[in-house]
Amino acid sequence: MARTNPVQFNVRSAFARQRAHELAQQTGMTATQVVEDALRGYVPPGAEQTVGRLVRRGPIFVRPSDGATVAFAEAEAALNAVREGDLGD
């Protein structure tokens, strides 16, 4: 009788095999669970990445803009007010 759904995945990397087994021993998971967990969390480079409402802008996640802008002078004034407030305490 032929198998209708073969569930085997072979990886020909000694590093991947060794690392998966090391992580399995450390976590108490099976090697298959380790690989499945890693694949669930993997996002290919260049793909749209979001976390909740946050979006990736370069190397960091930020809240998307609602159209409002902040002038450089306003930002500097706010930062200086916070910095000077710490000195008065």
Protein Blocks (a to p, Z undefined) as FASTA:
>chain_A
ZZfbdcbdddfbfklmmmmmmmmmmnopafklmmmmmmmmpccehiacdehjbccehjbc
cdddehiacdfklmmmmmmmmmmmmmmZZ
